[in-house]
Amino acid sequence: MKPGDCINIPANVKHWHGACKDSWFSHLAIEVKGTDTKNVWLEPVSDEEYNKLK
C-alpha cells in the first residue's frame, strides 16, 4: 500500500493487514451498517513468518 491508496474489502471477506518489521502502518477504516456484515481476520503470523516479510 502507498499513501493515498483506497482499499475496499467487502463484508465477510477474510483478510489480514499489517506492516513489515522495518516499516509503519496506519489506516482509516470506515464501516457501513448493514445486515450479515462482519470483519473477518486471518490468523496471526508467527515471529518467523513476520521476520520474512519485506
mmCIF entry with sequence, helices, sheets and N, C-alpha, C, O atoms, coordinates in Angstrom:
data_MODEL
# 
_entry.id   MODEL 
# 
_entity.id                         1 
_entity.type                       polymer 
_entity.pdbx_number_of_molecules   1 
# 
_entity_poly.entity_id                      1 
_entity_poly.type                           'polypeptide(L)' 
_entity_poly.nstd_linkage                   no 
_entity_poly.nstd_monomer                   no 
_entity_poly.pdbx_seq_one_letter_code       MKPGDCINIPANVKHWHGACKDSWFSHLAIEVKGTDTKNVWLEPVSDEEYNKLK 
_entity_poly.pdbx_seq_one_letter_code_can   MKPGDCINIPANVKHWHGACKDSWFSHLAIEVKGTDTKNVWLEPVSDEEYNKLK 
_entity_poly.pdbx_strand_id                 A 
# 
loop_
_entity_poly_seq.entity_id 
_entity_poly_seq.num 
_entity_poly_seq.mon_id 
_entity_poly_seq.hetero 
1 1  MET n 
1 2  LYS n 
1 3  PRO n 
1 4  GLY n 
1 5  ASP n 
1 6  CYS n 
1 7  ILE n 
1 8  ASN n 
1 9  ILE n 
1 10 PRO n 
1 11 ALA n 
1 12 ASN n 
1 13 VAL n 
1 14 LYS n 
1 15 HIS n 
1 16 TRP n 
1 17 HIS n 
1 18 GLY n 
1 19 ALA n 
1 20 CYS n 
1 21 LYS n 
1 22 ASP n 
1 23 SER n 
1 24 TRP n 
1 25 PHE n 
1 26 SER n 
1 27 HIS n 
1 28 LEU n 
1 29 ALA n 
1 30 ILE n 
1 31 GLU n 
1 32 VAL n 
1 33 LYS n 
1 34 GLY n 
1 35 THR n 
1 36 ASP n 
1 37 THR n 
1 38 LYS n 
1 39 ASN n 
1 40 VAL n 
1 41 TRP n 
1 42 LEU n 
1 43 GLU n 
1 44 PRO n 
1 45 VAL n 
1 46 SER n 
1 47 ASP n 
1 48 GLU n 
1 49 GLU n 
1 50 TYR n 
1 51 ASN n 
1 52 LYS n 
1 53 LEU n 
1 54 LYS n 
# 
_struct_asym.id          A 
_struct_asym.entity_id   1 
# 
_struct_conf.conf_type_id            HELX_P 
_struct_conf.id                      HELX_P1 
_struct_conf.pdbx_PDB_helix_id       AA1 
_struct_conf.beg_label_comp_id       ASP 
_struct_conf.beg_label_asym_id       A 
_struct_conf.beg_label_seq_id        47 
_struct_conf.pdbx_beg_PDB_ins_code   ? 
_struct_conf.end_label_comp_id       LYS 
_struct_conf.end_label_asym_id       A 
_struct_conf.end_label_seq_id        52 
_struct_conf.pdbx_end_PDB_ins_code   ? 
_struct_conf.beg_auth_comp_id        ASP 
_struct_conf.beg_auth_asym_id        A 
_struct_conf.beg_auth_seq_id         47 
_struct_conf.end_auth_comp_id        LYS 
_struct_conf.end_auth_asym_id        A 
_struct_conf.end_auth_seq_id         52 
_struct_conf.pdbx_PDB_helix_class    1 
_struct_conf.details                 ? 
_struct_conf.pdbx_PDB_helix_length   6 
# 
_struct_conf_type.id          HELX_P 
_struct_conf_type.criteria    ? 
_struct_conf_type.reference   ? 
# 
_struct_sheet.id               AA1 
_struct_sheet.type             ? 
_struct_sheet.number_strands   2 
_struct_sheet.details          ? 
# 
_struct_sheet_order.sheet_id     AA1 
_struct_sheet_order.range_id_1   1 
_struct_sheet_order.range_id_2   2 
_struct_sheet_order.offset       ? 
_struct_sheet_order.sense        parallel 
# 
loop_
_struct_sheet_range.sheet_id 
_struct_sheet_range.id 
_struct_sheet_range.beg_label_comp_id 
_struct_sheet_range.beg_label_asym_id 
_struct_sheet_range.beg_label_seq_id 
_struct_sheet_range.pdbx_beg_PDB_ins_code 
_struct_sheet_range.end_label_comp_id 
_struct_sheet_range.end_label_asym_id 
_struct_sheet_range.end_label_seq_id 
_struct_sheet_range.pdbx_end_PDB_ins_code 
_struct_sheet_range.beg_auth_comp_id 
_struct_sheet_range.beg_auth_asym_id 
_struct_sheet_range.beg_auth_seq_id 
_struct_sheet_range.end_auth_comp_id 
_struct_sheet_range.end_auth_asym_id 
_struct_sheet_range.end_auth_seq_id 
AA1 1 LYS A 14 ? HIS A 15 ? LYS A 14 HIS A 15 
AA1 2 VAL A 40 ? TRP A 41 ? VAL A 40 TRP A 41 
# 
loop_
_atom_site.group_PDB 
_atom_site.id 
_atom_site.type_symbol 
_atom_site.label_atom_id 
_atom_site.label_alt_id 
_atom_site.label_comp_id 
_atom_site.label_asym_id 
_atom_site.label_entity_id 
_atom_site.label_seq_id 
_atom_site.pdbx_PDB_ins_code 
_atom_site.Cartn_x 
_atom_site.Cartn_y 
_atom_site.Cartn_z 
_atom_site.occupancy 
_atom_site.B_iso_or_equiv 
_atom_site.pdbx_formal_charge 
_atom_site.auth_seq_id 
_atom_site.auth_comp_id 
_atom_site.auth_asym_id 
_atom_site.auth_atom_id 
_atom_site.pdbx_PDB_model_num 
ATOM 1   N N  . MET A 1 1  ? 0.844   -1.175  0.000  1.00 0.00 ? 1  MET A N  1 
ATOM 2   C CA . MET A 1 1  ? 0.000   0.000   0.000  1.00 0.00 ? 1  MET A CA 1 
ATOM 3   C C  . MET A 1 1  ? 0.887   1.236   0.000  1.00 0.00 ? 1  MET A C  1 
ATOM 4   O O  . MET A 1 1  ? 1.959   1.259   0.606  1.00 0.00 ? 1  MET A O  1 
ATOM 5   N N  . LYS A 1 2  ? 0.418   2.244   -0.685 1.00 0.00 ? 2  LYS A N  1 
ATOM 6   C CA . LYS A 1 2  ? 1.134   3.512   -0.774 1.00 0.00 ? 2  LYS A CA 1 
ATOM 7   C C  . LYS A 1 2  ? 0.213   4.634   -0.271 1.00 0.00 ? 2  LYS A C  1 
ATOM 8   O O  . LYS A 1 2  ? -1.009  4.485   -0.300 1.00 0.00 ? 2  LYS A O  1 
ATOM 9   N N  . PRO A 1 3  ? 0.792   5.762   0.191  1.00 0.00 ? 3  PRO A N  1 
ATOM 10  C CA . PRO A 1 3  ? -0.047  6.872   0.653  1.00 0.00 ? 3  PRO A CA 1 
ATOM 11  C C  . PRO A 1 3  ? -1.104  7.244   -0.387 1.00 0.00 ? 3  PRO A C  1 
ATOM 12  O O  . PRO A 1 3  ? -0.803  7.382   -1.573 1.00 0.00 ? 3  PRO A O  1 
ATOM 13  N N  . GLY A 1 4  ? -2.323  7.401   0.067  1.00 0.00 ? 4  GLY A N  1 
ATOM 14  C CA . GLY A 1 4  ? -3.424  7.779   -0.813 1.00 0.00 ? 4  GLY A CA 1 
ATOM 15  C C  . GLY A 1 4  ? -4.193  6.614   -1.402 1.00 0.00 ? 4  GLY A C  1 
ATOM 16  O O  . GLY A 1 4  ? -5.265  6.815   -1.972 1.00 0.00 ? 4  GLY A O  1 
ATOM 17  N N  . ASP A 1 5  ? -3.671  5.391   -1.280 1.00 0.00 ? 5  ASP A N  1 
ATOM 18  C CA . ASP A 1 5  ? -4.391  4.226   -1.806 1.00 0.00 ? 5  ASP A CA 1 
ATOM 19  C C  . ASP A 1 5  ? -5.707  4.042   -1.059 1.00 0.00 ? 5  ASP A C  1 
ATOM 20  O O  . ASP A 1 5  ? -5.791  4.307   0.141  1.00 0.00 ? 5  ASP A O  1 
ATOM 21  N N  . CYS A 1 6  ? -6.712  3.598   -1.761 1.00 0.00 ? 6  CYS A N  1 
ATOM 22  C CA . CYS A 1 6  ? -8.013  3.297   -1.174 1.00 0.00 ? 6  CYS A CA 1 
ATOM 23  C C  . CYS A 1 6  ? -8.297  1.816   -1.440 1.00 0.00 ? 6  CYS A C  1 
ATOM 24  O O  . CYS A 1 6  ? -8.366  1.384   -2.591 1.00 0.00 ? 6  CYS A O  1 
ATOM 25  N N  . ILE A 1 7  ? -8.459  1.056   -0.376 1.00 0.00 ? 7  ILE A N  1 
ATOM 26  C CA . ILE A 1 7  ? -8.682  -0.380  -0.494 1.00 0.00 ? 7  ILE A CA 1 
ATOM 27  C C  . ILE A 1 7  ? -10.090 -0.689  0.015  1.00 0.00 ? 7  ILE A C  1 
ATOM 28  O O  . ILE A 1 7  ? -10.458 -0.274  1.114  1.00 0.00 ? 7  ILE A O  1 
ATOM 29  N N  . ASN A 1 8  ? -10.862 -1.402  -0.763 1.00 0.00 ? 8  ASN A N  1 
ATOM 30  C CA . ASN A 1 8  ? -12.211 -1.800  -0.358 1.00 0.00 ? 8  ASN A CA 1 
ATOM 31  C C  . ASN A 1 8  ? -12.203 -3.302  -0.088 1.00 0.00 ? 8  ASN A C  1 
ATOM 32  O O  . ASN A 1 8  ? -11.901 -4.104  -0.971 1.00 0.00 ? 8  ASN A O  1 
ATOM 33  N N  . ILE A 1 9  ? -12.541 -3.666  1.146  1.00 0.00 ? 9  ILE A N  1 
ATOM 34  C CA . ILE A 1 9  ? -12.648 -5.083  1.493  1.00 0.00 ? 9  ILE A CA 1 
ATOM 35  C C  . ILE A 1 9  ? -14.120 -5.356  1.795  1.00 0.00 ? 9  ILE A C  1 
ATOM 36  O O  . ILE A 1 9  ? -14.642 -4.873  2.800  1.00 0.00 ? 9  ILE A O  1 
ATOM 37  N N  . PRO A 1 10 ? -14.788 -6.118  0.944  1.00 0.00 ? 10 PRO A N  1 
ATOM 38  C CA . PRO A 1 10 ? -16.203 -6.400  1.159  1.00 0.00 ? 10 PRO A CA 1 
ATOM 39  C C  . PRO A 1 10 ? -16.437 -7.116  2.500  1.00 0.00 ? 10 PRO A C  1 
ATOM 40  O O  . PRO A 1 10 ? -15.542 -7.772  3.032  1.00 0.00 ? 10 PRO A O  1 
ATOM 41  N N  . ALA A 1 11 ? -17.628 -6.978  3.017  1.00 0.00 ? 11 ALA A N  1 
ATOM 42  C CA . ALA A 1 11 ? -18.004 -7.645  4.268  1.00 0.00 ? 11 ALA A CA 1 
ATOM 43  C C  . ALA A 1 11 ? -17.810 -9.149  4.146  1.00 0.00 ? 11 ALA A C  1 
ATOM 44  O O  . ALA A 1 11 ? -18.011 -9.733  3.082  1.00 0.00 ? 11 ALA A O  1 
ATOM 45  N N  . ASN A 1 12 ? -17.415 -9.764  5.257  1.00 0.00 ? 12 ASN A N  1 
ATOM 46  C CA . ASN A 1 12 ? -17.268 -11.216 5.370  1.00 0.00 ? 12 ASN A CA 1 
ATOM 47  C C  . ASN A 1 12 ? -16.119 -11.799 4.549  1.00 0.00 ? 12 ASN A C  1 
ATOM 48  O O  . ASN A 1 12 ? -16.074 -13.011 4.340  1.00 0.00 ? 12 ASN A O  1 
ATOM 49  N N  . VAL A 1 13 ? -15.189 -10.964 4.080  1.00 0.00 ? 13 VAL A N  1 
ATOM 50  C CA . VAL A 1 13 ? -14.023 -11.453 3.354  1.00 0.00 ? 13 VAL A CA 1 
ATOM 51  C C  . VAL A 1 13 ? -12.868 -11.544 4.347  1.00 0.00 ? 13 VAL A C  1 
ATOM 52  O O  . VAL A 1 13 ? -12.488 -10.543 4.953  1.00 0.00 ? 13 VAL A O  1 
ATOM 53  N N  . LYS A 1 14 ? -12.313 -12.732 4.513  1.00 0.00 ? 14 LYS A N  1 
ATOM 54  C CA . LYS A 1 14 ? -11.222 -12.956 5.446  1.00 0.00 ? 14 LYS A CA 1 
ATOM 55  C C  . LYS A 1 14 ? -9.976  -12.249 4.913  1.00 0.00 ? 14 LYS A C  1 
ATOM 56  O O  . LYS A 1 14 ? -9.596  -12.440 3.757  1.00 0.00 ? 14 LYS A O  1 
ATOM 57  N N  . HIS A 1 15 ? -9.345  -11.433 5.757  1.00 0.00 ? 15 HIS A N  1 
ATOM 58  C CA . HIS A 1 15 ? -8.180  -10.683 5.302  1.00 0.00 ? 15 HIS A CA 1 
ATOM 59  C C  . HIS A 1 15 ? -7.225  -10.374 6.454  1.00 0.00 ? 15 HIS A C  1 
ATOM 60  O O  . HIS A 1 15 ? -7.559  -10.541 7.627  1.00 0.00 ? 15 HIS A O  1 
ATOM 61  N N  . TRP A 1 16 ? -6.050  -9.925  6.089  1.00 0.00 ? 16 TRP A N  1 
ATOM 62  C CA . TRP A 1 16 ? -5.015  -9.572  7.047  1.00 0.00 ? 16 TRP A CA 1 
ATOM 63  C C  . TRP A 1 16 ? -4.402  -8.259  6.606  1.00 0.00 ? 16 TRP A C  1 
ATOM 64  O O  . TRP A 1 16 ? -4.286  -7.999  5.408  1.00 0.00 ? 16 TRP A O  1 
ATOM 65  N N  . HIS A 1 17 ? -4.017  -7.449  7.536  1.00 0.00 ? 17 HIS A N  1 
ATOM 66  C CA . HIS A 1 17 ? -3.240  -6.269  7.171  1.00 0.00 ? 17 HIS A CA 1 
ATOM 67  C C  . HIS A 1 17 ? -2.215  -6.004  8.248  1.00 0.00 ? 17 HIS A C  1 
ATOM 68  O O  . HIS A 1 17 ? -2.416  -6.323  9.420  1.00 0.00 ? 17 HIS A O  1 
ATOM 69  N N  . GLY A 1 18 ? -1.134  -5.426  7.834  1.00 0.00 ? 18 GLY A N  1 
ATOM 70  C CA . GLY A 1 18 ? -0.070  -5.142  8.778  1.00 0.00 ? 18 GLY A CA 1 
ATOM 71  C C  . GLY A 1 18 ? 1.129   -4.586  8.055  1.00 0.00 ? 18 GLY A C  1 
ATOM 72  O O  . GLY A 1 18 ? 1.108   -4.379  6.842  1.00 0.00 ? 18 GLY A O  1 
ATOM 73  N N  . ALA A 1 19 ? 2.157   -4.353  8.804  1.00 0.00 ? 19 ALA A N  1 
ATOM 74  C CA . ALA A 1 19 ? 3.364   -3.777  8.237  1.00 0.00 ? 19 ALA A CA 1 
ATOM 75  C C  . ALA A 1 19 ? 4.526   -4.730  8.426  1.00 0.00 ? 19 ALA A C  1 
ATOM 76  O O  . ALA A 1 19 ? 4.475   -5.637  9.256  1.00 0.00 ? 19 ALA A O  1 
ATOM 77  N N  . CYS A 1 20 ? 5.565   -4.517  7.654  1.00 0.00 ? 20 CYS A N  1 
ATOM 78  C CA . CYS A 1 20 ? 6.806   -5.262  7.854  1.00 0.00 ? 20 CYS A CA 1 
ATOM 79  C C  . CYS A 1 20 ? 7.498   -4.729  9.097  1.00 0.00 ? 20 CYS A C  1 
ATOM 80  O O  . CYS A 1 20 ? 7.168   -3.645  9.578  1.00 0.00 ? 20 CYS A O  1 
ATOM 81  N N  . LYS A 1 21 ? 8.447   -5.479  9.614  1.00 0.00 ? 21 LYS A N  1 
ATOM 82  C CA . LYS A 1 21 ? 9.075   -5.108  10.875 1.00 0.00 ? 21 LYS A CA 1 
ATOM 83  C C  . LYS A 1 21 ? 9.826   -3.781  10.800 1.00 0.00 ? 21 LYS A C  1 
ATOM 84  O O  . LYS A 1 21 ? 9.990   -3.120  11.826 1.00 0.00 ? 21 LYS A O  1 
ATOM 85  N N  . ASP A 1 22 ? 10.282  -3.377  9.629  1.00 0.00 ? 22 ASP A N  1 
ATOM 86  C CA . ASP A 1 22 ? 11.028  -2.127  9.493  1.00 0.00 ? 22 ASP A CA 1 
ATOM 87  C C  . ASP A 1 22 ? 10.204  -1.000  8.880  1.00 0.00 ? 22 ASP A C  1 
ATOM 88  O O  . ASP A 1 22 ? 10.774  -0.041  8.358  1.00 0.00 ? 22 ASP A O  1 
ATOM 89  N N  . SER A 1 23 ? 8.881   -1.093  8.930  1.00 0.00 ? 23 SER A N  1 
ATOM 90  C CA . SER A 1 23 ? 8.025   -0.035  8.384  1.00 0.00 ? 23 SER A CA 1 
ATOM 91  C C  . SER A 1 23 ? 6.843   0.183   9.314  1.00 0.00 ? 23 SER A C  1 
ATOM 92  O O  . SER A 1 23 ? 6.555   -0.651  10.172 1.00 0.00 ? 23 SER A O  1 
ATOM 93  N N  . TRP A 1 24 ? 6.169   1.294   9.142  1.00 0.00 ? 24 TRP A N  1 
ATOM 94  C CA . TRP A 1 24 ? 4.998   1.585   9.957  1.00 0.00 ? 24 TRP A CA 1 
ATOM 95  C C  . TRP A 1 24 ? 3.756   1.429   9.091  1.00 0.00 ? 24 TRP A C  1 
ATOM 96  O O  . TRP A 1 24 ? 3.834   1.391   7.863  1.00 0.00 ? 24 TRP A O  1 
ATOM 97  N N  . PHE A 1 25 ? 2.639   1.343   9.741  1.00 0.00 ? 25 PHE A N  1 
ATOM 98  C CA . PHE A 1 25 ? 1.376   1.159   9.034  1.00 0.00 ? 25 PHE A CA 1 
ATOM 99  C C  . PHE A 1 25 ? 0.281   1.846   9.831  1.00 0.00 ? 25 PHE A C  1 
ATOM 100 O O  . PHE A 1 25 ? 0.153   1.614   11.033 1.00 0.00 ? 25 PHE A O  1 
ATOM 101 N N  . SER A 1 26 ? -0.495  2.675   9.191  1.00 0.00 ? 26 SER A N  1 
ATOM 102 C CA . SER A 1 26 ? -1.682  3.250   9.823  1.00 0.00 ? 26 SER A CA 1 
ATOM 103 C C  . SER A 1 26 ? -2.777  3.306   8.771  1.00 0.00 ? 26 SER A C  1 
ATOM 104 O O  . SER A 1 26 ? -2.502  3.357   7.572  1.00 0.00 ? 26 SER A O  1 
ATOM 105 N N  . HIS A 1 27 ? -4.017  3.295   9.231  1.00 0.00 ? 27 HIS A N  1 
ATOM 106 C CA . HIS A 1 27 ? -5.115  3.334   8.275  1.00 0.00 ? 27 HIS A CA 1 
ATOM 107 C C  . HIS A 1 27 ? -6.351  3.932   8.924  1.00 0.00 ? 27 HIS A C  1 
ATOM 108 O O  . HIS A 1 27 ? -6.463  4.018   10.147 1.00 0.00 ? 27 HIS A O  1 
ATOM 109 N N  . LEU A 1 28 ? -7.255  4.333   8.082  1.00 0.00 ? 28 LEU A N  1 
ATOM 110 C CA . LEU A 1 28 ? -8.556  4.832   8.494  1.00 0.00 ? 28 LEU A CA 1 
ATOM 111 C C  . LEU A 1 28 ? -9.579  3.854   7.947  1.00 0.00 ? 28 LEU A C  1 
ATOM 112 O O  . LEU A 1 28 ? -9.648  3.636   6.737  1.00 0.00 ? 28 LEU A O  1 
ATOM 113 N N  . ALA A 1 29 ? -10.369 3.266   8.827  1.00 0.00 ? 29 ALA A N  1 
ATOM 114 C CA . ALA A 1 29 ? -11.375 2.291   8.403  1.00 0.00 ? 29 ALA A CA 1 
ATOM 115 C C  . ALA A 1 29 ? -12.765 2.894   8.549  1.00 0.00 ? 29 ALA A C  1 
ATOM 116 O O  . ALA A 1 29 ? -13.076 3.523   9.560  1.00 0.00 ? 29 ALA A O  1 
ATOM 117 N N  . ILE A 1 30 ? -13.582 2.700   7.551  1.00 0.00 ? 30 ILE A N  1 
ATOM 118 C CA . ILE A 1 30 ? -14.971 3.169   7.574  1.00 0.00 ? 30 ILE A CA 1 
ATOM 119 C C  . ILE A 1 30 ? -15.861 1.942   7.456  1.00 0.00 ? 30 ILE A C  1 
ATOM 120 O O  . ILE A 1 30 ? -15.735 1.150   6.522  1.00 0.00 ? 30 ILE A O  1 
ATOM 121 N N  . GLU A 1 31 ? -16.753 1.802   8.408  1.00 0.00 ? 31 GLU A N  1 
ATOM 122 C CA . GLU A 1 31 ? -17.646 0.653   8.437  1.00 0.00 ? 31 GLU A CA 1 
ATOM 123 C C  . GLU A 1 31 ? -19.063 1.127   8.120  1.00 0.00 ? 31 GLU A C  1 
ATOM 124 O O  . GLU A 1 31 ? -19.539 2.115   8.680  1.00 0.00 ? 31 GLU A O  1 
ATOM 125 N N  . VAL A 1 32 ? -19.725 0.416   7.219  1.00 0.00 ? 32 VAL A N  1 
ATOM 126 C CA . VAL A 1 32 ? -21.084 0.765   6.816  1.00 0.00 ? 32 VAL A CA 1 
ATOM 127 C C  . VAL A 1 32 ? -22.042 -0.241  7.443  1.00 0.00 ? 32 VAL A C  1 
ATOM 128 O O  . VAL A 1 32 ? -21.863 -1.452  7.307  1.00 0.00 ? 32 VAL A O  1 
ATOM 129 N N  . LYS A 1 33 ? -23.061 0.271   8.131  1.00 0.00 ? 33 LYS A N  1 
ATOM 130 C CA . LYS A 1 33 ? -24.048 -0.617  8.754  1.00 0.00 ? 33 LYS A CA 1 
ATOM 131 C C  . LYS A 1 33 ? -24.786 -1.422  7.702  1.00 0.00 ? 33 LYS A C  1 
ATOM 132 O O  . LYS A 1 33 ? -25.004 -0.964  6.581  1.00 0.00 ? 33 LYS A O  1 
ATOM 133 N N  . GLY A 1 34 ? -25.164 -2.629  8.089  1.00 0.00 ? 34 GLY A N  1 
ATOM 134 C CA . GLY A 1 34 ? -25.910 -3.491  7.189  1.00 0.00 ? 34 GLY A CA 1 
ATOM 135 C C  . GLY A 1 34 ? -26.276 -4.770  7.905  1.00 0.00 ? 34 GLY A C  1 
ATOM 136 O O  . GLY A 1 34 ? -26.065 -4.901  9.111  1.00 0.00 ? 34 GLY A O  1 
ATOM 137 N N  . THR A 1 35 ? -26.819 -5.705  7.166  1.00 0.00 ? 35 THR A N  1 
ATOM 138 C CA . THR A 1 35 ? -27.159 -6.997  7.754  1.00 0.00 ? 35 THR A CA 1 
ATOM 139 C C  . THR A 1 35 ? -26.133 -8.020  7.303  1.00 0.00 ? 35 THR A C  1 
ATOM 140 O O  . THR A 1 35 ? -25.626 -7.949  6.184  1.00 0.00 ? 35 THR A O  1 
ATOM 141 N N  . ASP A 1 36 ? -25.828 -8.964  8.171  1.00 0.00 ? 36 ASP A N  1 
ATOM 142 C CA . ASP A 1 36 ? -24.854 -10.016 7.893  1.00 0.00 ? 36 ASP A CA 1 
ATOM 143 C C  . ASP A 1 36 ? -23.509 -9.443  7.444  1.00 0.00 ? 36 ASP A C  1 
ATOM 144 O O  . ASP A 1 36 ? -22.912 -9.918  6.479  1.00 0.00 ? 36 ASP A O  1 
ATOM 145 N N  . THR A 1 37 ? -23.048 -8.426  8.152  1.00 0.00 ? 37 THR A N  1 
ATOM 146 C CA . THR A 1 37 ? -21.740 -7.842  7.846  1.00 0.00 ? 37 THR A CA 1 
ATOM 147 C C  . THR A 1 37 ? -20.832 -8.003  9.050  1.00 0.00 ? 37 THR A C  1 
ATOM 148 O O  . THR A 1 37 ? -21.235 -7.760  10.188 1.00 0.00 ? 37 THR A O  1 
ATOM 149 N N  . LYS A 1 38 ? -19.616 -8.412  8.788  1.00 0.00 ? 38 LYS A N  1 
ATOM 150 C CA . LYS A 1 38 ? -18.641 -8.520  9.866  1.00 0.00 ? 38 LYS A CA 1 
ATOM 151 C C  . LYS A 1 38 ? -17.243 -8.463  9.277  1.00 0.00 ? 38 LYS A C  1 
ATOM 152 O O  . LYS A 1 38 ? -17.038 -8.687  8.084  1.00 0.00 ? 38 LYS A O  1 
ATOM 153 N N  . ASN A 1 39 ? -16.291 -8.160  10.141 1.00 0.00 ? 39 ASN A N  1 
ATOM 154 C CA . ASN A 1 39 ? -14.896 -8.117  9.778  1.00 0.00 ? 39 ASN A CA 1 
ATOM 155 C C  . ASN A 1 39 ? -14.289 -9.472  10.129 1.00 0.00 ? 39 ASN A C  1 
ATOM 156 O O  . ASN A 1 39 ? -14.453 -9.941  11.256 1.00 0.00 ? 39 ASN A O  1 
ATOM 157 N N  . VAL A 1 40 ? -13.594 -10.107 9.194  1.00 0.00 ? 40 VAL A N  1 
ATOM 158 C CA . VAL A 1 40 ? -13.034 -11.435 9.429  1.00 0.00 ? 40 VAL A CA 1 
ATOM 159 C C  . VAL A 1 40 ? -11.528 -11.360 9.204  1.00 0.00 ? 40 VAL A C  1 
ATOM 160 O O  . VAL A 1 40 ? -11.064 -11.094 8.096  1.00 0.00 ? 40 VAL A O  1 
ATOM 161 N N  . TRP A 1 41 ? -10.767 -11.602 10.284 1.00 0.00 ? 41 TRP A N  1 
ATOM 162 C CA . TRP A 1 41 ? -9.308  -11.512 10.207 1.00 0.00 ? 41 TRP A CA 1 
ATOM 163 C C  . TRP A 1 41 ? -8.681  -12.872 9.969  1.00 0.00 ? 41 TRP A C  1 
ATOM 164 O O  . TRP A 1 41 ? -9.187  -13.895 10.430 1.00 0.00 ? 41 TRP A O  1 
ATOM 165 N N  . LEU A 1 42 ? -7.566  -12.871 9.239  1.00 0.00 ? 42 LEU A N  1 
ATOM 166 C CA . LEU A 1 42 ? -6.760  -14.087 9.115  1.00 0.00 ? 42 LEU A CA 1 
ATOM 167 C C  . LEU A 1 42 ? -6.073  -14.367 10.443 1.00 0.00 ? 42 LEU A C  1 
ATOM 168 O O  . LEU A 1 42 ? -6.038  -13.510 11.326 1.00 0.00 ? 42 LEU A O  1 
ATOM 169 N N  . GLU A 1 43 ? -5.538  -15.550 10.578 1.00 0.00 ? 43 GLU A N  1 
ATOM 170 C CA . GLU A 1 43 ? -4.867  -15.959 11.799 1.00 0.00 ? 43 GLU A CA 1 
ATOM 171 C C  . GLU A 1 43 ? -3.580  -15.152 11.985 1.00 0.00 ? 43 GLU A C  1 
ATOM 172 O O  . GLU A 1 43 ? -2.990  -14.697 11.005 1.00 0.00 ? 43 GLU A O  1 
ATOM 173 N N  . PRO A 1 44 ? -3.141  -14.971 13.232 1.00 0.00 ? 44 PRO A N  1 
ATOM 174 C CA . PRO A 1 44 ? -1.867  -14.281 13.470 1.00 0.00 ? 44 PRO A CA 1 
ATOM 175 C C  . PRO A 1 44 ? -0.712  -15.048 12.809 1.00 0.00 ? 44 PRO A C  1 
ATOM 176 O O  . PRO A 1 44 ? -0.768  -16.269 12.659 1.00 0.00 ? 44 PRO A O  1 
ATOM 177 N N  . VAL A 1 45 ? 0.326   -14.315 12.421 1.00 0.00 ? 45 VAL A N  1 
ATOM 178 C CA . VAL A 1 45 ? 1.512   -14.957 11.857 1.00 0.00 ? 45 VAL A CA 1 
ATOM 179 C C  . VAL A 1 45 ? 2.532   -15.192 12.969 1.00 0.00 ? 45 VAL A C  1 
ATOM 180 O O  . VAL A 1 45 ? 2.539   -14.490 13.980 1.00 0.00 ? 45 VAL A O  1 
ATOM 181 N N  . SER A 1 46 ? 3.379   -16.174 12.768 1.00 0.00 ? 46 SER A N  1 
ATOM 182 C CA . SER A 1 46 ? 4.429   -16.457 13.755 1.00 0.00 ? 46 SER A CA 1 
ATOM 183 C C  . SER A 1 46 ? 5.529   -15.400 13.621 1.00 0.00 ? 46 SER A C  1 
ATOM 184 O O  . SER A 1 46 ? 5.589   -14.682 12.624 1.00 0.00 ? 46 SER A O  1 
ATOM 185 N N  . ASP A 1 47 ? 6.390   -15.312 14.623 1.00 0.00 ? 47 ASP A N  1 
ATOM 186 C CA . ASP A 1 47 ? 7.526   -14.389 14.550 1.00 0.00 ? 47 ASP A CA 1 
ATOM 187 C C  . ASP A 1 47 ? 8.411   -14.728 13.356 1.00 0.00 ? 47 ASP A C  1 
ATOM 188 O O  . ASP A 1 47 ? 8.934   -13.833 12.691 1.00 0.00 ? 47 ASP A O  1 
ATOM 189 N N  . GLU A 1 48 ? 8.578   -16.017 13.085 1.00 0.00 ? 48 GLU A N  1 
ATOM 190 C CA . GLU A 1 48 ? 9.398   -16.447 11.945 1.00 0.00 ? 48 GLU A CA 1 
ATOM 191 C C  . GLU A 1 48 ? 8.796   -15.949 10.626 1.00 0.00 ? 48 GLU A C  1 
ATOM 192 O O  . GLU A 1 48 ? 9.519   -15.426 9.777  1.00 0.00 ? 48 GLU A O  1 
ATOM 193 N N  . GLU A 1 49 ? 7.484   -16.106 10.450 1.00 0.00 ? 49 GLU A N  1 
ATOM 194 C CA . GLU A 1 49 ? 6.823   -15.628 9.231  1.00 0.00 ? 49 GLU A CA 1 
ATOM 195 C C  . GLU A 1 49 ? 6.919   -14.105 9.124  1.00 0.00 ? 49 GLU A C  1 
ATOM 196 O O  . GLU A 1 49 ? 7.195   -13.569 8.050  1.00 0.00 ? 49 GLU A O  1 
ATOM 197 N N  . TYR A 1 50 ? 6.692   -13.417 10.235 1.00 0.00 ? 50 TYR A N  1 
ATOM 198 C CA . TYR A 1 50 ? 6.735   -11.960 10.255 1.00 0.00 ? 50 TYR A CA 1 
ATOM 199 C C  . TYR A 1 50 ? 8.125   -11.444 9.861  1.00 0.00 ? 50 TYR A C  1 
ATOM 200 O O  . TYR A 1 50 ? 8.236   -10.479 9.104  1.00 0.00 ? 50 TYR A O  1 
ATOM 201 N N  . ASN A 1 51 ? 9.163   -12.071 10.363 1.00 0.00 ? 51 ASN A N  1 
ATOM 202 C CA . ASN A 1 51 ? 10.528  -11.634 10.091 1.00 0.00 ? 51 ASN A CA 1 
ATOM 203 C C  . ASN A 1 51 ? 10.944  -11.856 8.642  1.00 0.00 ? 51 ASN A C  1 
ATOM 204 O O  . ASN A 1 51 ? 11.926  -11.268 8.189  1.00 0.00 ? 51 ASN A O  1 
ATOM 205 N N  . LYS A 1 52 ? 10.215  -12.696 7.907  1.00 0.00 ? 52 LYS A N  1 
ATOM 206 C CA . LYS A 1 52 ? 10.491  -12.922 6.480  1.00 0.00 ? 52 LYS A CA 1 
ATOM 207 C C  . LYS A 1 52 ? 9.882   -11.839 5.605  1.00 0.00 ? 52 LYS A C  1 
ATOM 208 O O  . LYS A 1 52 ? 10.286  -11.690 4.451  1.00 0.00 ? 52 LYS A O  1 
ATOM 209 N N  . LEU A 1 53 ? 8.913   -11.071 6.126  1.00 0.00 ? 53 LEU A N  1 
ATOM 210 C CA . LEU A 1 53 ? 8.218   -10.065 5.315  1.00 0.00 ? 53 LEU A CA 1 
ATOM 211 C C  . LEU A 1 53 ? 9.168   -8.940  4.912  1.00 0.00 ? 53 LEU A C  1 
ATOM 212 O O  . LEU A 1 53 ? 10.027  -8.519  5.687  1.00 0.00 ? 53 LEU A O  1 
ATOM 213 N N  . LYS A 1 54 ? 8.991   -8.468  3.690  1.00 0.00 ? 54 LYS A N  1 
ATOM 214 C CA . LYS A 1 54 ? 9.813   -7.361  3.182  1.00 0.00 ? 54 LYS A CA 1 
ATOM 215 C C  . LYS A 1 54 ? 8.945   -6.245  2.703  1.00 0.00 ? 54 LYS A C  1 
ATOM 216 O O  . LYS A 1 54 ? 9.452   -5.224  2.238  1.00 0.00 ? 54 LYS A O  1 
# 
